[in-house]
Amino acid sequence: MSPAFLFFVIFVYFGLLLAVAWATSRNADNASFFIGNKNSRWALVAFGMVGTTLSGVTFVSVPGAVGRDGFGYLQITAGYVIGYLVVAFVLLPLYYRLKLTSIYHYLEVRLGRRAGQSGAAFFIVSRTLGATARLYLVVNILQAAILDRLGVPFWATNLVILLMILLYTYEGGVKTIVWTDMLQTTGMLAGLAACVWFLLHAMDLSVADSLDQMRAAGLARVFDFDVDSPGYLWKQVVAGAFITIAMTGMDQEMMQKNISVRTLAGAQKNMLLLTLILVIVLGLFLFLGGLLHLYAPQAGVTATGDRLFPAIVTEHLPPAMQLIFFVALVSALFPSADGAITALTSSFCIDLLGMQRRQAAQALDERTAMRWRHRVHLGFCALFLLLVMVFKWIDSASMIGVILKLAGYTYGPLLGLFGFGLLTRRVVRDRLVPAVVIAGPLQCALLEHWQHLFFGTYRLGLELLVVNGLFVFAGLWLVSSPGSRGKGKEGTGAAGATATDAN
């Protein structure tokens, strides 16, 4: 298919997103941007969050990893289910009870201002690195398949895509992306279903026949009982649960959409529906990966990992399927960046700049607050542009591995902070909290480097996230003393009483 035609289709798709943005962002204010005026429909949020949760990394990396890991990703998926239940029935009630706009305000109320700022800072680092890694993967595929043949340099592709995202999120924020994510999720899942159908038809296989061939080829294996393996069953289940708790329940981007739903019951239904859809969709992605690995030898394709799916599509599938693939890929691209930039802007403005606190004290008017928010939004777009170029330079063969590795280091402190706040009644010395949360990842880096001395043949994998959280939890315990939550010597005064009531 002509690269120029594919390029045209992408711009038509973007035009549709702009139309949705225009319709949803009229008369938008900061409340619209941050939490959608707390008027989002739970079913709409749940469906749209599928696209945000999966992104282009899942679309390419999960099928590509089947050749190496089989269906082992289902072990992590089982942990995801446990994690989503914890988010729905432990964290969401807390967030609604405190009527939060930024979830890191809980840390400020419970532990102190520096704890809240530390949590927000680690979220900003975590989400910025994760979102730009996901964005790079999809931009790189579009570049290789379309833009290189049109003579467009990578930096220009990166710039144009980020300008597109900026245009449709600049005013409406959450109020807009709840609707655009729904549209994008539809495109991604339609593309997934079409690719599965085509490959089954091309190989003249039924679902049952294809599963038999996958089992014979060793592609359908699920469980790993080797304790020393990074893919060990219980290690994956526990890690999957904590990944979800940290990367969903303690992540402003994901929770910002949830708390935009009017009621707690609606937000919990949203989370349960998301869990059901996600399990089905991840299973379908793994099935697609098995089909790709069955098809590749027949077609003479030697690409592996993240490069397998794009190679088969661009070299061996008909033009109609190429079009469907690229529309689905673009649909997976935007949710990984639009919600991230919106949430990063929200957290920076609320937690680090103290915008809502200043407005409550009448030290900041609405017009000035919007000007601040616009500048922060532009700043994050510029940072995304720079970091995508850095990932281009790194050029890892499996971005999902990179993202999960980064998550172990950057989400661990959030897990420790929230865990300490929820599970203890101790009062921390707030001024020492930043040092503690920085020390946790540093300790993990040393532990990982010297793990052969401590564990022999055992190798740390995704459980590094939990270890990191435990380091931070232990550090907070050392810099704390017994007391009533939120009423420490360096606590938050009246806010502390709210925290005690909320917990």
C-alpha positions in Angstrom: 0.0 0.0 0.0 1.2 3.5 -0.8 2.9 5.2 2.2 1.3 8.5 1.1 -2.2 6.9 1.3 -1.4 5.5 4.8 -0.2 8.9 5.8 -3.4 10.5 4.6 -5.6 8.0 6.5 -3.7 8.8 9.7 -4.4 12.5 9.2 -8.1 11.8 8.6 -8.1 9.8 11.9 -6.5 12.7 13.6 -9.1 15.0 12.2 -11.7 12.8 13.9 -9.9 13.1 17.2 -9.9 16.9 16.8 -13.6 17.0 16.1 -14.2 15.0 19.3 -11.9 17.4 21.2 -13.7 20.4 19.9 -17.1 19.0 20.9 -16.0 18.0 24.4 -13.7 20.9 25.4 -16.1 23.9 24.9 -16.3 26.0 28.0 -13.7 23.8 29.6 -11.9 25.0 32.8 -9.3 23.6 35.2 -11.9 21.3 36.8 -12.7 19.9 33.3 -9.0 19.3 32.6 -8.1 17.7 35.9 -11.2 15.5 36.6 -13.7 16.0 33.8 -16.0 18.0 36.1 -16.5 14.6 37.9 -19.2 13.8 35.4 -17.7 10.9 33.3 -19.7 7.7 32.6 -18.2 4.7 34.3 -18.7 2.3 31.3 -17.2 4.8 28.9 -14.2 5.3 31.2 -13.7 1.5 31.6 -13.7 0.8 27.9 -11.3 3.8 27.2 -8.9 2.7 29.9 -8.4 -0.6 28.1 -6.5 1.4 25.4 -4.5 3.3 28.0 -3.6 0.2 29.9 -2.5 -1.8 26.8 -1.0 0.8 24.5 1.2 0.1 21.4 3.7 -1.9 23.5 1.1 -4.6 24.2 0.0 -4.5 20.5 3.5 -5.3 19.4 5.6 -6.7 22.3 3.2 -9.2 23.8 2.6 -11.1 20.6 6.3 -10.8 19.8 7.3 -12.3 23.2 5.2 -15.5 22.6 8.1 -17.2 20.8 10.3 -16.8 23.9 7.8 -17.1 26.8 4.8 -18.9 25.3 1.6 -17.9 27.0 3.5 -17.2 30.3 2.1 -13.6 30.3 -1.1 -15.2 31.6 0.7 -15.7 34.9 1.2 -11.9 35.2 -2.4 -11.4 34.1 -3.7 -13.5 37.0 -1.8 -11.1 39.3 -3.4 -8.2 37.5 -6.8 -9.4 38.5 -5.8 -9.5 42.1 -4.4 -6.1 41.8 -7.5 -4.6 40.2 -9.6 -5.9 43.0 -7.4 -4.2 45.6 -7.6 -1.0 43.7 -11.4 -1.2 43.4 -12.1 -2.1 47.1 -9.2 -0.6 49.0 -7.8 2.5 47.2 -10.8 3.9 45.4 -12.9 4.2 48.6 -10.1 6.1 50.2 -9.8 8.5 47.2 -13.5 9.2 47.1 -13.7 9.7 50.8 -11.0 12.4 50.7 -12.6 13.9 47.5 -9.1 14.0 45.8 -8.2 15.6 42.6 -4.6 14.4 42.8 -4.2 11.1 44.6 -0.8 12.2 46.0 -2.7 14.7 48.2 -3.5 11.6 50.3 0.3 11.3 51.0 0.4 14.9 52.0 -2.6 14.6 54.3 -1.4 11.3 55.9 2.4 11.8 56.0 3.3 15.4 55.3 3.8 17.8 52.4 7.3 16.5 51.4 5.8 12.9 51.3 3.1 14.2 48.9 5.6 16.0 46.8 7.9 13.0 46.7 5.1 10.7 45.6 4.1 13.2 42.9 7.7 13.5 41.8 8.2 9.7 41.4 4.9 9.5 39.5 6.1 12.2 37.2 9.4 10.3 36.6 7.7 7.0 36.2 4.9 8.0 33.9 7.2 10.2 31.8 9.7 7.4 31.1 7.0 4.8 30.6 4.8 6.9 28.3 7.7 8.0 26.2 9.1 4.5 25.9 5.6 3.4 24.6 5.4 6.3 22.3 8.8 5.7 20.9 7.9 2.1 20.0 4.9 3.1 17.9 6.5 6.1 16.3 9.5 4.0 15.3 7.2 1.5 13.6 5.3 4.2 11.7 8.7 5.8 10.7 10.1 2.5 9.3 6.9 1.5 7.5 5.7 4.9 6.2 7.7 8.0 6.9 11.2 6.7 5.8 9.8 6.0 2.4 8.4 9.5 2.2 11.8 11.0 3.2 10.5 12.4 6.6 13.2 12.3 9.4 12.4 10.6 12.7 12.6 13.9 14.7 9.9 15.5 12.4 7.6 12.5 12.8 8.0 12.6 16.6 7.4 16.4 16.6 4.2 16.2 14.4 2.7 13.4 16.5 3.2 15.3 19.8 1.8 18.5 18.2 -1.3 16.4 17.3 -1.7 15.2 20.9 -1.1 18.7 22.2 -3.9 20.1 20.0 -6.6 17.8 21.2 -5.7 17.7 24.9 -4.7 21.3 25.5 -8.1 22.6 26.7 -10.3 19.6 27.5 -7.9 17.4 29.3 -9.7 14.5 31.0 -13.1 15.7 29.8 -11.8 15.1 26.2 -9.6 12.0 26.6 -12.4 10.0 28.2 -14.1 10.2 24.8 -11.0 10.0 22.5 -9.7 7.0 24.4 -13.0 5.2 23.8 -12.6 5.9 20.1 -9.0 4.8 20.1 -9.7 1.6 22.0 -12.3 0.7 19.5 -9.8 1.1 16.7 -7.2 -1.0 18.4 -9.5 -3.9 19.3 -11.1 -4.0 15.9 -7.6 -4.2 14.4 -6.7 -7.0 16.8 -9.8 -9.0 15.9 -9.2 -8.5 12.1 -5.6 -9.6 12.3 -6.5 -12.8 14.2 -9.3 -13.6 11.7 -7.0 -13.0 8.7 -4.2 -15.2 10.0 -6.6 -18.1 10.8 -8.0 -17.8 7.3 -4.6 -17.5 5.6 -3.4 -20.7 7.3 -6.8 -22.5 6.9 -7.0 -23.2 10.6 -9.8 -23.3 13.1 -9.2 -21.9 16.6 -8.9 -25.5 18.0 -6.5 -26.5 15.2 -4.3 -23.5 15.7 -4.1 -24.1 19.5 -3.1 -27.8 18.8 -0.3 -26.5 16.6 0.8 -24.0 19.2 1.0 -26.6 21.8 3.0 -28.9 19.5 5.4 -26.0 18.8 5.8 -25.2 22.5 4.1 -21.8 22.1 1.1 -22.4 24.3 3.0 -23.2 27.6 1.7 -21.1 30.5 3.2 -22.2 33.8 6.8 -22.0 34.8 7.6 -23.9 38.0 11.4 -23.3 38.0 12.0 -21.3 41.2 15.2 -19.8 39.8 13.6 -18.6 36.6 12.5 -15.0 36.1 9.2 -16.5 34.8 8.5 -18.6 37.9 4.7 -18.8 38.4 4.2 -17.3 41.9 6.8 -14.7 41.3 4.9 -13.6 38.2 1.5 -13.7 40.0 2.7 -11.6 43.0 4.6 -9.2 40.7 1.5 -8.8 38.5 -0.6 -7.9 41.5 1.8 -5.3 42.8 2.4 -3.9 39.3 -1.3 -3.3 39.0 -1.6 -1.8 42.5 1.3 0.6 41.8 0.9 1.3 38.1 -2.9 1.7 38.3 -4.0 2.4 41.8 -1.1 4.7 42.7 -0.8 6.3 39.2 -2.4 9.7 38.7 -3.1 9.0 35.0 -5.2 5.9 35.7 -6.9 7.2 38.8 -7.6 10.6 37.3 -10.0 8.9 34.9 -11.6 6.8 37.6 -12.2 9.6 40.0 -13.8 11.6 37.2 -16.8 9.3 37.6 -19.4 10.8 39.8 -19.8 8.1 42.4 -17.6 5.5 44.1 -20.0 2.7 43.0 -19.6 3.8 39.4 -15.8 3.9 39.7 -15.8 0.4 41.2 -18.0 -0.9 38.4 -15.6 0.7 36.0 -12.6 -1.1 37.5 -14.4 -4.5 37.5 -15.5 -4.1 33.9 -11.9 -3.0 32.9 -10.5 -6.2 34.6 -12.9 -8.4 32.6 -12.2 -6.8 29.3 -8.5 -6.7 29.9 -8.2 -10.4 30.7 -10.1 -11.3 27.4 -8.0 -8.9 25.3 -4.7 -10.0 26.7 -5.6 -13.6 26.0 -6.5 -12.6 22.4 -3.1 -10.8 22.0 -1.3 -14.0 23.2 -3.4 -16.0 20.7 -2.4 -13.6 18.0 1.3 -14.0 19.0 0.9 -17.8 18.6 -0.6 -17.3 15.1 2.2 -15.0 14.1 4.8 -17.5 15.2 3.0 -20.3 13.2 2.8 -18.0 10.2 6.3 -16.7 10.2 8.1 -19.9 9.1 5.6 -20.5 6.4 6.2 -17.0 5.0 10.0 -17.1 5.5 10.0 -14.3 8.1 13.0 -14.3 10.3 12.2 -11.2 12.5 11.6 -11.8 16.2 10.4 -9.9 19.2 8.9 -6.5 18.6 9.8 -6.6 14.9 7.9 -9.8 14.1 4.3 -8.4 13.8 5.2 -5.3 11.8 7.5 -7.4 9.5 4.6 -9.8 8.7 2.1 -7.0 8.1 4.3 -4.9 5.9 5.9 -7.7 3.8 3.2 -10.4 3.6 -0.3 -9.1 4.3 -2.6 -7.5 1.6 -3.1 -3.7 1.5 -6.4 -3.8 3.4 -4.8 -5.6 6.3 -1.9 -3.2 6.3 -4.4 -0.3 6.6 -6.2 -2.0 9.4 -2.9 -2.7 11.2 -1.7 0.9 11.0 -5.0 2.4 12.1 -5.0 0.0 15.1 -1.4 0.9 15.8 -2.1 4.6 15.7 -5.2 4.0 17.9 -2.8 2.3 20.4 -0.3 5.2 20.2 -2.4 8.1 21.3 -3.9 6.8 24.6 -0.3 6.0 25.8 0.6 9.7 25.5 -2.5 11.9 25.7 -3.6 10.7 29.1 0.0 10.7 30.4 0.6 14.3 29.4 -2.7 15.3 30.9 -2.0 13.5 34.2 1.6 14.8 34.4 0.3 18.3 33.9 -2.3 17.8 36.6 0.1 16.3 39.2 2.8 19.0 38.5 0.3 21.8 38.9 -1.6 20.5 41.9 1.2 18.7 43.9 4.3 20.6 43.1 3.1 24.1 42.2 0.3 23.9 44.8 -2.2 25.4 42.4 -5.4 24.4 44.2 -3.9 25.3 47.6 -3.1 28.8 46.3 -6.5 29.2 44.7 -8.2 28.2 48.0 -6.1 30.9 49.8 -7.2 33.3 47.0 -3.5 33.8 46.1 -4.1 32.7 42.5 -7.0 33.5 40.2 -8.5 31.2 37.6 -7.0 33.0 34.6 -3.5 32.8 36.0 -4.0 29.2 37.0 -5.0 28.3 33.5 -1.9 30.1 32.1 0.3 28.1 34.5 -1.4 24.9 33.4 -0.9 25.7 29.7 2.8 26.3 30.2 3.3 23.1 32.2 1.4 21.2 29.4 3.7 22.6 26.8 6.7 21.8 28.9 5.8 18.1 29.2 5.2 17.9 25.4 8.8 19.2 24.9 10.1 16.7 27.4 8.4 13.9 25.6 9.9 15.0 22.3 13.4 14.9 23.9 12.9 11.5 25.6 11.5 9.7 22.5 14.7 10.8 20.8 16.7 9.2 23.7 14.8 5.9 23.3 15.5 6.1 19.6 19.2 6.2 20.4 18.9 3.3 22.9 16.8 1.2 20.4 16.0 -1.8 22.6 14.6 -5.0 20.9 11.9 -5.5 23.5 10.4 -2.3 24.9 8.0 -4.1 27.2 11.0 -5.4 29.1 12.5 -1.9 29.3 9.2 -0.5 30.6 8.7 -3.2 33.3 12.3 -2.7 34.4 11.8 1.0 34.7 8.6 0.4 36.7 10.4 -1.7 39.2 12.7 1.3 40.1 10.3 4.2 39.8 7.0 2.8 41.1 8.5 1.0 44.1 8.7 4.2 46.2 5.0 4.9 45.5 4.2 1.4 46.7 6.3 2.0 49.9 4.7 5.4 50.6 1.1 4.3 50.1 1.7 1.0 51.9 3.2 2.8 54.9 0.3 5.3 55.1 -2.3 2.6 54.8 -0.8 -0.1 57.0 0.7 1.8 59.9 -0.3 4.5 62.4 3.2 5.8 62.7 4.2 9.5 62.2 7.2 10.2 59.9 9.7 13.0 60.1 8.5 14.6 56.9 11.8 16.3 56.0 13.5 13.0 55.8 11.0 11.4 53.4 12.7 12.5 50.1 16.0 10.9 51.2 14.2 7.7 52.0 12.4 7.4 48.7 15.5 8.1 46.8 17.5 5.5 48.8 15.1 2.7 47.9 15.8 2.6 44.2 19.6 3.0 44.9 19.5 0.0 47.2 17.7 -2.0 44.5 20.3 -1.1 41.9 23.1 -2.3 44.3 21.1 -5.5 45.1 20.5 -6.3 41.5 24.1 -5.7 40.6 25.4 -8.0 43.4 22.5 -10.5 43.3 24.8 -13.4 42.4 26.5 -13.0 45.7 23.3 -13.0 47.7 21.1 -15.4 45.8 23.4 -17.7 43.8 21.6 -18.8 40.6 18.3 -17.1 41.5 17.7 -13.9 39.5 15.5 -11.0 40.4 12.8 -10.2 37.9 9.5 -8.3 38.2 9.6 -8.8 42.0 12.1 -6.0 42.1 9.1 -3.6 42.4 8.0 -5.3 45.6 11.6 -5.3 47.0 11.9 -1.6 46.2 8.6 -0.9 48.0 9.8 -2.9 51.1 13.1 -0.9 51.2 11.1 2.4 51.2 8.6 1.0 53.8 11.5 0.0 56.1 13.2 3.4 55.6 10.0 5.2 56.5 9.6 3.0 59.6 13.2 4.1 60.7 12.4 7.8 60.4 9.0 7.5 62.1 7.6 7.2 65.6 4.4 5.8 67.1 1.4 8.1 66.9 -1.9 8.8 65.4 -1.9 9.1 61.6 -1.6 12.6 60.2 -0.8 14.2 63.7 3.0 14.2 63.8 5.3 16.9 64.8 5.9 17.7 61.1 2.4 16.6 60.0 -0.3 18.6 58.3 -2.4 20.1 61.1 -6.1 20.1 60.3 -5.5 18.0 57.2 -4.2 15.3 59.5 -7.6 15.0 61.2 -9.2 14.4 57.8 -6.7 11.7 57.0 -7.5 9.9 60.3 -11.1 10.0 59.5 -10.5 8.8 56.0 -8.5 5.9 57.0 
